[in-house]
Amino acid sequence: MNFETIDQLANPAERLSSIQVEQRLLSMFMLPNVNLEEVAAGVTADSFYFEPNKHIFSAIQSFAIGGEAFELGAMLEKLKGVVDFVYFNEVASCNDHGTYGISRLVKLLLDLQRARQLYSASEQVSALAFEDGSIDDRIDRAQAVLSGLQQNESIEDWVDAYTAAMQHTALIEMRERGEVVGLASGLSDLDEMLDGGFVRGNLVVVGARPAMGKTSFAMSIGLHLASEYHTGMLSMEMPHSDLRDRQTAILGRIAIGSIKRPKKGQGLDWDAVVDGVERSRHLKWYASDKSGLNILQVRSMARRLKRSKGLDVLIVDYIGLMSGLDPKQARAYQVEEISRGLKSLAKELNIVVVCLAQVNRGAAEKQMQPPGLHELRDSGAIEQDADVVMFLHRPIAANPSLDAQWQNYAVCRVAKNRQGRTGDVHLFFHGESTRFEAWGGTPPSLTTSSATKTHRGMD
């Protein structure tokens, strides 16, 4: 037994199973000084390929679970009728080196199990190639099969209350030390409302009427996040050239009009442009302008980005431009399919999905108030699937007759927060550079003629 990895197994046929490895481990597990729970973490009866060995391990495990001392006679009684005595004796007597190398053999056993799972997955993927139905659906199912192999197989599906409580206590301690925090948006008041920022596994929906700044809001947050986290943006509305104009304006703090229509001799601020370019150098920001994507294509693109670059946050702009898998279905059903798929993607990849959405026309009648949950367009499933729903509103965009105190004011109403508070967050909108920042001071009011208007930069 002088090998440590699957590659070192002498016989290629043993790349999926090794009776020698299994027998040696079982004999070690029977030794009186072995704590099975400690040395066999992640090992189950299914980790063994040979049927008699599954039964032997289950019998050994029953002693450990019951807190019983291992006894050969009791062991044989448990195995009576399922394992041949001669074979069991062969297993029990094959250990002559104590417990030396037990952790190495456990790892090798688990690697062999995963190799079998890989082989099984390859058969499933091959079978999908010959099935009927949409090729996009079959590719997505194949990717899901392969993605499942990347998970830690030792993680239990069920966790008891005490173990969960102890693990969570450790997490709370890490939070207290500042070692585990939410993904900060850079808008301090919004992060405070969300108890530290966005949470992995969550679907966050940002709704608004047209021209309220949904894309600018998403990019302001996304570019801030990208300084620390891998952030992808699927822009189904704007081409790359428009996204890059906005990226330069936000990062360089320069008027987007001067970037889109620079006039000769009128002094384009090249220092600001270059500053924006330099700020982008170290950002983990990736964008795509493919349009009309369906949920399977979004899932596929997200998985590819996760594998190739990394992915912590995915911004989808916007849900109304995504296609359903079956265009003949009612739009409400298609949107339900999309929102459910985005939530599933957030959990599967352990990322934050920020999805932009439009609201119904009736929301335009409320000039001074953000829309409500019932005004999300096309389907109530968006509200149901989302962990956080927020609505962006700029009163002056809805009512241009408002005076100057409203010029830069915007409100983000957190209308649903599955894990925390709801309420309004006041924001400062720089229209020229299409970026949002935290509002400082007193928000404007219809009852006052003026308001203290300050702003704080992205935290």
C-alpha positions in Angstrom: 0.0 0.0 0.0 2.6 2.6 -1.1 0.2 4.7 -3.2 -1.6 7.9 -2.0 -3.7 9.0 -5.0 -5.9 7.3 -7.6 -3.2 8.1 -10.3 -0.8 5.8 -8.4 -3.0 2.8 -8.4 -1.2 0.1 -10.4 -4.1 -1.3 -12.3 -6.2 1.3 -14.3 -9.2 -0.9 -13.6 -8.9 0.1 -9.9 -9.3 3.8 -10.8 -13.0 3.4 -9.8 -12.7 1.0 -6.9 -10.0 -0.9 -5.0 -10.9 -3.8 -2.8 -7.4 -3.6 -1.2 -8.1 0.0 0.0 -11.5 -0.9 1.3 -10.4 -4.0 3.2 -7.4 -2.2 4.8 -9.6 0.7 6.0 -12.3 -1.6 7.4 -9.6 -3.5 9.3 -8.3 -0.3 10.8 -11.8 0.9 11.7 -12.2 -2.3 13.8 -9.1 -1.5 16.0 -10.0 -0.6 19.6 -8.1 2.7 19.7 -9.9 4.1 16.6 -12.6 6.8 17.0 -14.7 6.2 13.9 -16.4 9.6 14.0 -13.1 11.4 13.9 -11.2 9.4 11.4 -14.1 8.5 9.0 -15.6 12.0 8.5 -17.6 11.9 5.2 -17.4 8.2 4.9 -20.7 6.3 4.4 -21.7 2.8 3.4 -22.0 4.1 -0.2 -18.3 5.1 -0.1 -17.6 1.4 -0.5 -18.0 -0.2 -3.9 -18.0 -3.9 -2.9 -21.3 -5.0 -1.4 -19.9 -7.1 1.6 -17.8 -4.1 2.5 -20.9 -1.8 2.7 -22.4 -4.2 5.2 -19.2 -4.5 7.3 -18.9 -0.7 7.5 -22.5 -0.3 8.5 -22.0 -2.9 11.3 -18.9 -1.1 12.5 -20.8 2.2 12.4 -23.6 0.8 14.5 -21.2 0.0 17.3 -19.8 3.6 17.2 -23.3 5.1 17.1 -24.5 3.0 20.0 -21.4 3.7 22.0 -20.7 0.0 22.3 -17.3 -1.6 22.6 -16.4 -3.5 19.5 -16.8 -7.3 19.9 -16.0 -9.8 17.2 -18.8 -12.2 18.3 -21.4 -9.4 18.2 -20.0 -8.2 14.9 -20.4 -11.7 13.3 -24.0 -11.8 14.6 -24.8 -8.5 12.9 -23.3 -9.8 9.6 -24.9 -13.2 9.8 -26.5 -14.1 6.5 -25.1 -11.0 4.6 -21.3 -11.5 4.7 -19.4 -14.8 4.4 -17.4 -15.6 7.5 -14.3 -16.5 5.4 -14.4 -13.1 3.7 -14.9 -11.3 6.9 -12.0 -13.0 8.5 -9.9 -12.0 5.5 -10.8 -8.4 6.0 -10.3 -8.4 9.8 -6.8 -9.9 9.5 -5.4 -7.8 6.7 -4.2 -4.9 8.9 -0.7 -5.3 10.2 0.4 -1.7 10.5 -1.9 -0.2 13.1 -3.6 3.0 12.1 -0.6 4.5 10.2 -1.9 6.2 7.1 -5.6 5.9 7.9 -6.3 9.6 6.9 -4.6 9.0 3.6 -6.7 5.9 2.9 -9.9 7.7 3.9 -9.1 10.4 1.3 -8.3 7.7 -1.3 -11.6 5.9 -0.6 -13.6 9.2 -1.0 -11.6 10.0 -4.2 -12.6 6.6 -5.6 -16.2 7.3 -4.7 -16.1 10.6 -6.5 -14.4 9.0 -9.5 -17.4 6.7 -9.7 -19.8 9.6 -9.4 -17.9 11.3 -12.3 -18.3 8.1 -14.4 -22.0 8.0 -13.6 -22.3 11.7 -14.4 -20.6 11.1 -17.8 -23.2 8.3 -18.5 -26.0 10.7 -17.6 -24.6 13.4 -19.8 -24.2 11.0 -22.7 -27.8 9.8 -22.3 -29.0 13.4 -22.5 -27.5 13.8 -25.9 -30.0 11.2 -27.2 -33.1 12.3 -25.4 -36.0 14.2 -27.0 -36.7 17.8 -26.1 -35.0 21.2 -26.2 -31.2 21.0 -26.6 -30.8 24.1 -24.3 -32.8 22.3 -21.6 -30.6 19.2 -21.9 -27.4 21.2 -21.8 -28.6 23.0 -18.7 -29.4 19.6 -17.0 -25.9 18.3 -18.1 -24.2 21.3 -16.5 -26.2 20.9 -13.3 -25.1 17.2 -13.1 -21.4 18.2 -13.5 -21.8 21.2 -11.2 -23.0 18.9 -8.5 -19.7 17.0 -8.6 -17.9 20.2 -7.4 -19.8 20.2 -4.1 -18.3 18.9 -0.9 -19.7 15.4 -0.7 -19.0 15.2 3.0 -21.6 17.9 3.8 -24.7 16.4 5.4 -28.1 17.1 3.9 -29.6 17.1 7.5 -28.1 19.0 10.4 -29.3 18.5 13.9 -30.3 21.5 16.1 -27.3 21.5 18.4 -24.7 21.2 15.7 -26.4 24.0 13.8 -26.5 26.2 16.9 -22.8 25.6 17.6 -21.9 26.3 14.0 -24.0 29.4 14.0 -22.5 30.6 17.3 -19.1 30.5 15.6 -20.5 32.5 12.7 -21.9 35.1 15.1 -18.5 35.4 16.8 -16.9 36.0 13.3 -19.5 38.6 12.6 -18.7 40.3 15.9 -15.0 40.4 15.0 -15.8 41.8 11.5 -14.6 38.7 9.7 -17.9 37.9 8.1 -20.0 40.7 6.7 -22.6 41.3 4.0 -21.5 42.3 0.5 -21.5 46.1 1.0 -23.2 48.1 -1.8 -21.3 51.3 -0.9 -24.5 53.1 -0.1 -24.2 53.3 3.7 -27.8 53.8 4.6 -28.9 50.9 2.3 -26.3 48.6 3.8 -27.5 49.6 7.3 -31.1 48.7 6.3 -29.9 45.3 5.0 -27.9 44.6 8.1 -24.5 44.9 6.5 -25.3 44.5 2.8 -26.3 41.8 0.3 -26.4 38.2 1.4 -25.2 35.3 -0.7 -28.0 33.0 -2.0 -30.4 35.9 -2.2 -32.4 37.2 -5.1 -32.6 41.0 -4.9 -35.2 42.8 -7.2 -34.9 46.5 -8.0 -38.1 47.8 -9.5 -38.8 51.3 -11.0 -40.6 53.1 -13.8 -38.5 53.9 -16.9 -36.0 56.8 -16.6 -35.7 56.5 -12.9 -32.1 55.3 -13.1 -32.3 51.5 -12.5 -29.3 50.8 -14.7 -27.3 53.6 -13.1 -28.2 52.4 -9.6 -27.2 48.8 -10.5 -23.9 49.9 -12.0 -23.1 52.3 -9.1 -23.5 49.4 -6.7 -21.9 46.8 -9.0 -18.8 48.8 -9.7 -18.3 49.4 -6.0 -18.8 45.7 -5.2 -16.3 44.8 -8.0 -13.4 46.3 -6.1 -13.7 43.3 -3.8 -16.1 40.8 -5.3 -16.3 39.2 -8.8 -19.3 40.9 -10.3 -21.0 40.1 -13.6 -23.6 42.2 -15.4 -26.0 40.9 -18.1 -27.1 44.0 -20.0 -29.9 43.0 -22.3 -30.9 46.6 -22.9 -27.7 48.5 -23.5 -24.8 47.6 -25.9 -21.2 47.4 -24.6 -20.5 51.0 -25.9 -23.2 52.5 -23.7 -22.1 50.4 -20.7 -18.5 51.6 -21.1 -19.7 55.2 -21.4 -21.5 54.9 -18.1 -18.5 53.0 -16.5 -16.2 55.8 -17.5 -18.6 58.4 -16.2 -19.2 56.7 -12.9 -15.5 55.8 -12.2 -14.1 59.1 -13.5 -16.9 61.2 -12.1 -17.3 63.0 -15.4 -20.4 64.1 -17.3 -21.5 61.3 -19.6 -22.6 63.9 -22.2 -19.0 65.1 -22.6 -17.9 61.5 -23.1 -20.7 60.7 -25.7 -20.4 64.0 -27.5 -16.9 65.5 -26.9 -16.5 68.8 -28.8 -13.1 69.8 -30.3 -11.4 72.6 -28.4 -13.9 72.6 -25.5 -11.6 70.9 -23.1 -12.6 67.3 -22.5 -11.4 66.4 -19.1 -8.9 63.7 -20.1 -7.5 63.5 -16.6 -10.9 62.3 -15.4 -11.2 59.9 -18.3 -7.8 58.4 -17.6 -8.7 58.3 -13.9 -11.8 56.3 -14.7 -9.7 53.9 -16.8 -7.1 53.5 -14.0 -9.9 52.8 -11.5 -11.1 50.0 -13.7 -7.7 48.3 -13.7 -8.2 46.3 -10.6 -12.0 45.8 -10.7 -13.4 42.3 -10.9 -16.1 43.5 -13.3 -17.4 41.5 -16.3 -20.2 42.5 -18.6 -22.2 40.9 -21.5 -24.6 42.6 -23.8 -26.3 39.5 -25.2 -30.0 40.2 -25.5 -33.2 38.2 -25.2 -31.6 35.5 -22.9 -33.7 32.8 -21.4 -33.1 31.4 -17.9 -31.1 28.4 -19.2 -28.7 30.7 -21.1 -28.4 33.0 -18.0 -27.6 30.0 -15.8 -25.1 28.6 -18.3 -23.3 32.0 -18.6 -23.2 32.4 -14.8 -21.7 29.0 -14.3 -19.0 29.6 -17.0 -18.1 32.9 -15.4 -18.0 31.3 -12.0 -15.6 28.6 -13.3 -13.4 30.8 -15.4 -13.1 34.1 -13.4 -15.2 33.7 -10.2 -18.6 35.1 -9.5 -20.1 36.6 -6.3 -22.7 39.0 -7.7 -24.8 38.8 -10.9 -26.7 41.8 -12.1 -29.5 41.1 -14.6 -30.8 44.1 -16.6 -33.6 43.4 -16.8 -36.2 40.6 -16.2 -38.7 42.1 -18.7 -36.2 41.5 -21.6 -35.6 37.9 -20.8 -37.3 35.3 -22.9 -39.4 32.4 -21.7 -38.4 28.8 -22.7 -41.8 28.5 -24.4 -42.9 31.7 -26.1 -46.4 30.3 -26.5 -46.9 30.3 -22.7 -48.5 33.3 -21.0 -46.1 36.0 -20.1 -46.9 35.7 -16.4 -45.9 32.0 -16.5 -42.7 32.9 -18.3 -41.7 35.5 -15.7 -42.5 33.0 -12.9 -40.2 30.5 -14.6 -37.5 33.2 -14.8 -37.7 34.5 -11.2 -37.8 30.9 -9.9 -34.7 30.1 -12.0 -32.8 33.2 -10.8 -33.5 32.4 -7.1 -32.4 28.8 -7.7 -29.2 30.1 -9.4 -28.4 32.3 -6.4 -28.6 29.4 -4.1 -26.8 26.9 -6.4 -23.8 29.2 -7.0 -23.9 30.9 -3.5 -24.0 34.3 -5.1 -26.2 37.4 -4.9 -28.4 37.9 -8.0 -29.6 41.5 -8.4 -32.4 41.6 -11.0 -33.9 44.9 -12.4 -37.6 45.0 -13.1 -40.2 47.4 -14.4 -43.5 48.3 -12.7 -46.9 48.8 -14.1 -48.0 52.0 -15.7 -50.3 52.8 -12.8 -47.3 53.6 -10.6 -46.7 56.7 -12.7 -49.8 58.3 -11.1 -48.1 58.4 -7.7 -45.7 61.2 -8.6 -44.2 61.6 -5.1 -44.3 58.0 -3.9 -42.3 54.9 -5.0 -44.2 52.0 -6.5 -45.5 49.1 -4.3 -45.1 45.3 -4.4 -48.4 44.9 -6.2 -47.1 47.0 -9.1 -44.3 44.7 -10.2 -45.0 44.0 -13.9 -46.1 40.7 -15.4 -46.1 38.3 -12.4 -46.6 38.2 -8.6 -44.0 35.4 -8.6 -41.2 38.0 -8.6 -42.3 39.3 -5.2 -42.7 35.7 -4.0 -39.3 34.5 -5.1 -37.3 37.5 -4.2 -35.6 37.8 -0.8 -35.3 41.6 -1.1 -37.5 43.9 -3.2 -36.7 47.6 -3.4 -38.2 50.4 -5.5 -36.2 53.3 -6.9 -38.0 56.6 -7.4 -36.9 60.1 -8.3 -39.8 62.5 -7.7 -38.5 65.2 -10.1 -38.4 62.6 -13.0 -42.1 62.0 -12.4 -43.0 65.6 -11.8 -40.5 68.0 -13.5 -42.3 71.0 -12.0 -40.8 70.4 -8.6 -38.2 73.0 -7.5 -34.4 72.7 -7.3 -34.3 71.0 -3.9 -35.5 67.8 -5.6 -33.0 67.9 -8.4 -30.6 65.3 -7.1 -32.9 63.5 -4.7 -33.9 59.8 -5.0 -35.5 57.4 -2.7 -34.9 53.6 -2.5 -37.8 52.0 -0.7 -37.0 48.5 0.7 -40.6 47.1 0.5 -39.6 43.5 1.2 -36.7 42.1 3.2 -37.1 38.5 4.2 -34.4 38.7 6.9 -34.7 42.2 8.1 -36.2 45.7 8.1 -38.1 47.6 5.5 -38.2 51.4 4.9 -36.9 54.3 2.8 -33.3 55.0 2.0 -32.5 58.5 0.8 -30.0 58.8 -2.1 -28.2 61.5 -4.1 -28.3 61.1 -7.8 -25.6 62.7 -10.0 -27.4 62.9 -13.3 -24.5 64.1 -15.3 -22.2 61.1 -14.3 -25.2 58.7 -13.9 -24.1 57.6 -10.4 -25.9 57.2 -7.0 -24.4 58.1 -3.6 -25.6 58.2 -0.1 -27.7 61.3 0.8 -26.5 63.5 3.7 -28.6 65.9 5.6 -32.3 66.5 5.5 -34.3 65.1 2.6 -36.5 67.6 0.6 -40.1 68.1 1.6 -43.1 69.7 -0.1 -43.7 71.7 3.0 -40.3 73.4 3.0 -38.9 75.9 0.4 -35.4 74.6 0.8 -33.5 71.7 2.1 -30.0 70.9 3.2 -28.6 69.0 0.3 -25.3 67.2 0.8 -24.1 63.8 -0.2 -21.6 61.3 0.9 -19.4 59.3 -1.5 -19.6 55.6 -1.9 -18.4 54.1 1.4 
